[in-house]
Amino acid sequence: MNFQQTPVTRPPLNDFLADRSWKLAVVAHRGAWHGAPENSIRSVELAIRNGYEFVEIDVQATADGQLVCIHDDSVERMTGQPHVVAQSEAADLTGLFLREGAGGENAEFTSSLPALLGDLLNVSSDRIYVDIDVKHFRDLEVVCEYVRSHQSRHHVNLKTEVATPKDLEYLDNLERRTGLLIKPVLHVTGDTLETFLGFLQTRPTPLVEILCDTWTTFERYAESAHRAGTDLFLNTLDEVPSAVVTDTPSLSDPDQGWGRLMRQGARLLQTDHPEALKKYADSKAEPASAIQGL
């Protein structure tokens, strides 16, 4: 299925998050990789054409300080070559052909090449929001400095894991210095719940990504986030679910999967099946007459 929608011009990300009229933003994990190599420019272009609100893209620095969009420490899964990103120069990586989809030895090679972050952001522009997953904490500063000077900076957020008040202070300083939205990623468990609930009060933020150990933990955090005006970014990836809801069961029963999260107020869902999630979200959207009260 391919939606092939007409691309729209999107407002700055902070304005989008402040708008309470929309119900769900579809986040395509590593881009629309079912029709293109993951993290590639093609995967972003397809996500734009299909009308998804976000792409999630992985970024890390090469040995010569360039920023390349690759998930693994090595490019072997996606290119068949054993190069380690942090030990390679960008030119040695960006000339390699990417395998289709999520790669692996059985995936066909394509004409797509690994993307530099700047080239990918030039394509995304103001047509789709980009959730930048900085794969290594050591690269966070250099990614921030690059993104802050890019024309797409108002349509981008970065993310990094937060575990302690010291981490939180670091994010505060980095946000003030760069003017960027840096999304904290929290592992919320029974042991950390109270600490992270406190974060909602000490550091108001428009957006947070959480990974919860149980549904009960998620419910408690979601209620507090709603009161604080903080949007939740959740994963429904089969391998890394945010709140026990995963993609595969959601495909057969979306009301008890994705819909369950939406009913708890989650408005940003990251999935490996963005077409199916968008179809479900569109089926739940209120018609224009209802919105206008006609």
Phi, psi and omega in degrees: 000138180219120187286324178049052179280161174285123182302144179247158174270123186260145178290168175307149186301318180299323178291321179299315181292330180284344180279114183269007184279335181271151187258328184208135171249125179274126179250113180277110183296119183059030181082183180278073192281353176288344179238010184193162176299140180301145177063014182266164175299322178299323181293329176285316179300319180292321178297321177296312181297328181275358173082017176290149181280326185227152158240142171260129185229136179268139183223140172209160184268143175273177181296331179261019171081011175275159183250114184244146184268088181220140180277307186282159175298328177251155177266011187299314182300323185265340184234347184081000180253148188272012185301135172269127188303310185293343181255004184243152172277153185303321182297333179283346182256319188283358174260002181272145178276138180273145172282157180294152172059232180270011175072205186099161189295340181266356181276142180288150173282151180239182176270358181283148179243155174305138185264140165283148183304318182299319179294321178293319179293328177298326180283319183292319177045233179253025184260346179200147177276146182241119176265106187267115177267104178282109191294333181230132181304328181299338183265357188300315182298314184291325177293317178300314182296325179289312185295324183298336181262001183269148182296340181268009188301333182278358180242023187227145164231152172255163177218150177205156182284142179235131181233336187223164174302329178295319176300318181297318178297320178299316178297318178303312181297319181293319177296316180297321183286325186257339184074014181264157172272116179247114187274122175286140175252120188243132171267100187264116179233178176302327182281332185255354187304309184297321178299315183285332173295324176296327178300325181298332180271321184278335180223081177302132181217145181286343189209136177216145176252130182235149173234111188254149181278332180218164177294323179298317177300316179299314181302316181295317180292318182299320179298316180291321179297319179299316179296328181277354182075025181258128177280145179259130173256116185239147173263136168245020178299139182301323184280329186223073180284149178275330187207048178067350177272128182235169185295311190301309176296329181293332179295323182269334179217074185298330179297323179269355176253262180305320182297327179298320178290318180298322180292341175269006175093006177288128185245352178231114182240125177264129188217156170270001179230064185295329180296316180293320179294319179296319179300317179294314180299319180296327180290339180263354182291143178286138176296157183304323182296325179290319180297321183275355179073029182271000000 
